[in-house]
Amino acid sequence: MLCAVFLAACAAAVDLPAARQNPPPTEWLLVRGAEDDYQGIGLDQIGQAYLRGKTWRVVHSAEVPQDYTGGLFLVGTPSGNALLAQKLQDAGILVLPDALLWQGRRVPSGHGLIFKGAGFAVFTGVEASGVHACFTLSANVMAGPARVVRAGQEVAISSLRPADLDIEFAPQLQLRRLDRVQTRWLLGGAEPQAEKNRSSTAPEGARSAITEDGGMLQDGDRALAAARAVEGYASEFRRIYAGGPAPRQDLFQFHLWLLRHQRPEIQRVARVFGEVDLQRELSAIYQRCLQTLGASRQPAPAVTVLIALPGDCNALTSDLEPISGRPRVIINLAAFTDLATLRLVAAHEFIHCFQMSKGATLSAGRLVTEGVATYLSQEIVPGTPDHQALMWSEAKFAAAQGHHAAAAEAYLQAARAGDDSGWFYLATPPPGTAALGLPDRCGYYLGWWAARAWRQAHPQRPLRDMLHLGAADLLAQL
C-alpha cells in the first residue's frame, strides 16, 4: 500500500501553465465510479495529494451536473453520465467494463492510464489494480502528455497493440468526387428477434436502435460512430446523435454487444467478403449501369455496407443525403453467401438511384420501381436466370408462373383497393392468396413480368426510357 507521503511527493498542480488563456477552475470534483478504494489508496488520500490548495469534494459520477464547468478529476471507471462520457471521448479514452482504449490502442490489464487536460484529469484502468498503478510512478505524473504506467514504470504508448475487437474496420469516409460511388464499411446489427420481447442483456443503445423508426439506418449510424470512435475519430461524430434517440455513451457498448452476440454472423461475412474490394466492385457495377442505360446520375450513390444484420432484407435504397445529394443505399452483407448475388443486388439498387430525381423519392409505385429494377438488373448482369433476378428458388418461380393469371388478377384487385403493400413483403405470401400457394414478394415478380413485356413490345426504345415508366405503362402489360 502506498502512503500519503509518497502520493504527495508525486503530486503536482492539475492546471495547465499560467500562460493559457482560460483561468484555472476554482472548484474541483473528485469523481469516482463504483470503487472508493484502490488497493489501499482511498479517495481522500488522492484528493489531498493531487488537489492540494484547491476546493474539492468527492462525488459519484452520476451526481455530476450536466452543466458543470469546474475542474473534474476522474478516478476509476465513472459511468452513467453524458458529460463525463463526452469528455472521455474528446480525450480519445474509451472506458468499458472489460476494456480500456486510448487513441485506438488497448491499455492492458494491470496498467493505468493517466491523462491531463485543461481542468480535467483522469486516472483509470481496466480494474482496480490498473487504477492503483497510476499512483506508483515516482515522477510528476501531472506534467507532460498522457502516460501508461505499470508497476512503477512508464510504458511506451507505441508499444500497446491497436484496439483489436476481432473484426477489421475499413471505414472510408473521406470526401470523394460526387460522380463516384462512395462506399462505407460498417458494423451494424439488431437485437435478435427472440430477445426483443423479454429482458435483454443488450445495452440501452442496442434496444433503442431497434425500437426507433428507420431502425436499419439508425443501426448503421450507430455502428459507424462506434467503429470510427474505436479507430480514434470520436470527435468527428458528435453531431450524429445531436438531438437523436441514442445517448452517445452507448455507442461503444453497442459495438461490443454486437461482437458478443452476433459473432458467428460477423465471422461468416468476414470469410466470404473479407478479401473483397467492395469499393472497386460497386464502382464497376455502377459504371456498367451508366454504360448499359446510357444515363447519368449525379451525384453517385453513397453505399453503406452493413456486416451483421442477419434475418433482414438484403439491400435498401432510401432518401438523399441532405448535403451531398447522394442517394443512400444500404447493403446488408449478412444476407449474402456469394459475390455474384451481391453484384446483382447492387445493380438493382443503383437502378433505383437512377429512378430517383434530385429532391424526390421513388413515387411511381412499387410494381413499377421494383419490376423495372429487377428486369434492368438482368441487363446490367447478363446471363442472370429469371429466378435469381427475383432472389427466388426455381421452385418459387415455378409456383408463381403456374398461377400467373390468378396472381395478376388478385394483385389488380389489391391495387384498385389502394393497398398492394402485402405483395412486396419478405417471407410473407400476398394476403388472400393462400389457396394459390404464391411465394412471398410476388409483386416483384409481376412487376418484372410487366417490365419484360413492355420491353418486348418496344424493342427500339432505349433502355433508359424504362426509368421513367408510369403505373399505367406496366399495369397494361399484366
Buried (B, 14 or more C-beta within 10 A) or exposed (E): EBEBEBBEEBBBBBBBEEEEEEEBBEEBBBBBBEBEEBBEBEBEBBBBBBBEEBEBEBBBBEEBEEEBEBBBBBBBBBBEBEBBBBBBBEBBBBBBEEBBBBBBBBBBBBBBBBBBBBBBBBBBBBBBBBBBBBBBBEBEBBEEEBBBBBEEEBBEBEEBEEBEBEBEBBBEBEEBEEEBBBBBBBBBBBBBEEBEEEEBEBBBBBBBBBEBEEBBBBBBBBBBBBBBBBBBBBEEBEEBBEEBEBBBBBBBBBBBBBBEBBEEBBEBBBEBBEEEEBBEBBBBBBBBBBEBBEBEBEBBBBBBBBBBBBEBBBBBBBEBBEEBEBBBBBBBBBBBEEEEBBBBBBBBBBBBBBBBEEEEEBEBBBBBBBBBBBBBBBBBBEEBEBBBBBBBEEEBBEBBEEBBEEBBEBBBEBBEEEEBEBBBBEEEBBBEBEEBEBBBBBBBBBBBBBBBBBBEEEEEEEBBBBBEBEBEBBBEBB
